[in-house]
């Protein structure tokens, strides 16, 4: 599910003080290090009636994709079935990583095995049958607001 991402500054209000140049922008390695190391991830999805839903979950970073799961009867799973768009972010408000994208259910048994292996190493459990991977469309990250604010988006 990996895609080429272009790094830039986020477009927002000028008075936030985000620099115009690349000095201080974060690297993709900075982002992936935090995605791989985090224990908890917040997944936000949209209910069929349009209301937001957020729930923490465990996840693993495998081959450049974030994978998380959940039972098919959970609110998150039902939301994803109706609308696969999600926002995922880490717990920290100081070292921020926010992913925007769409999720796809893992159907490949070999990939599922690698994801379960990663879950076992990280959490001491094998995840189970329903796992989704986030196809990243946009990422926001910063470690010192506003000087390090960095955005990545899918290359067109």
C-alpha positions in Angstrom: 0.0 0.0 0.0 3.0 2.3 0.0 2.8 5.4 -2.2 5.2 8.2 -3.1 4.6 11.1 -0.8 5.7 14.7 -1.5 6.9 16.7 1.5 5.9 20.4 1.9 4.6 22.9 4.5 0.9 22.7 5.4 -1.3 25.4 3.9 -2.9 27.3 6.8 -3.3 30.7 8.3 -0.2 32.9 7.9 -0.3 34.2 11.5 0.4 30.6 12.8 4.1 31.4 11.9 4.8 28.3 9.8 8.0 29.0 7.9 7.9 29.3 4.1 11.2 27.5 3.6 12.2 23.8 4.2 14.5 24.6 7.1 13.4 22.6 10.1 11.0 20.3 8.2 10.8 16.8 9.6 12.0 13.7 7.7 9.8 10.7 6.7 12.1 8.6 8.9 11.0 10.8 11.9 7.4 10.0 11.1 7.9 6.2 10.5 10.0 5.8 13.7 7.1 7.2 15.7 4.5 5.2 13.9 6.5 2.0 14.5 7.2 2.7 18.1 3.9 3.9 19.4 1.8 1.6 21.5 -1.6 3.3 21.1 -3.2 4.9 18.0 -6.4 6.9 17.8 -8.6 6.0 14.7 -11.3 8.4 13.8 -14.0 7.2 11.4 -17.4 8.5 10.3 -20.7 6.9 11.3 -23.2 6.3 8.5 -25.3 9.3 9.7 -22.2 11.5 9.4 -21.3 11.8 13.1 -17.6 11.3 14.0 -16.3 8.4 16.0 -12.9 8.0 17.6 -11.4 5.0 19.4 -7.9 4.0 20.5 -6.5 0.8 19.1 -3.2 -1.1 18.8 -1.5 -1.1 15.4 1.7 -2.1 13.7 3.8 -0.5 11.0 4.7 -3.2 8.4 6.3 -2.6 5.0 5.4 1.1 5.0 1.8 0.7 6.0 -0.1 1.1 9.3 -2.3 -1.9 10.1 -5.0 -2.1 12.8 -7.9 -4.4 13.4 -11.2 -4.9 15.2 -14.2 -7.2 15.4 -16.6 -6.9 12.5 -19.4 -5.9 14.9 -17.5 -3.0 16.4 -18.7 0.6 15.6 -15.3 1.2 13.9 -15.8 -1.8 11.6 -19.3 -0.8 10.7 -18.2 2.8 10.0 -15.4 1.6 7.8 -17.7 -0.7 5.8 -19.9 2.3 5.1 -17.0 4.8 4.5 -13.3 3.7 4.5 -11.9 7.2 5.1 -10.1 7.5 8.4 -7.8 9.8 10.4 -5.2 8.1 12.6 -3.0 9.9 15.1 -0.7 9.1 17.9 -1.3 10.1 21.5 1.3 12.8 21.8 0.3 16.5 21.2 4.0 17.3 21.3 5.5 14.9 18.8 2.5 14.8 16.4 1.9 12.4 13.6 -1.6 12.5 11.9 -2.4 10.2 8.9 -5.4 10.8 6.6 -6.3 8.1 4.2 -8.6 5.2 3.4 -8.4 1.7 4.7 -8.5 -1.6 2.9 -9.1 -5.0 4.6 -6.2 -7.4 4.4 -7.1 -10.4 2.3 -3.6 -11.8 1.6 -2.8 -14.7 4.0 0.9 -14.2 3.7 0.6 -10.5 4.6 -1.8 -11.3 7.4 0.9 -13.7 8.8 3.5 -10.9 8.7 1.1 -8.5 10.5 0.3 -11.2 13.1 4.0 -11.8 13.6 4.5 -8.0 14.2 1.6 -7.9 16.6 3.0 -10.8 18.6 6.4 -9.1 18.8 4.9 -5.8 19.8 1.9 -6.7 22.0 2.4 -10.4 22.8 -0.8 -11.5 20.9 -1.7 -12.4 17.4 -4.3 -10.1 16.0 -6.9 -12.2 14.3 -9.0 -12.2 11.2 -10.1 -8.6 10.6 -7.2 -6.2 9.9 -7.1 -3.1 7.8 -4.2 -1.2 6.3 -4.3 2.6 5.9 -3.6 3.8 2.3 -2.1 7.1 3.3 -3.2 10.2 1.3 -1.9 12.9 3.6 0.3 13.2 6.7 0.9 16.0 9.1 3.7 16.0 11.7 5.6 18.3 14.0 7.8 18.2 17.0 8.0 22.0 17.7 5.0 24.0 16.6 5.1 25.8 14.2 8.7 25.6 13.1 8.8 21.9 12.2 5.3 21.6 10.8 5.5 19.3 7.8 3.0 17.8 5.5 3.2 14.9 3.0 0.7 14.3 0.3 0.3 11.7 -2.4 2.1 12.6 -5.6 -0.3 13.4 -8.5 
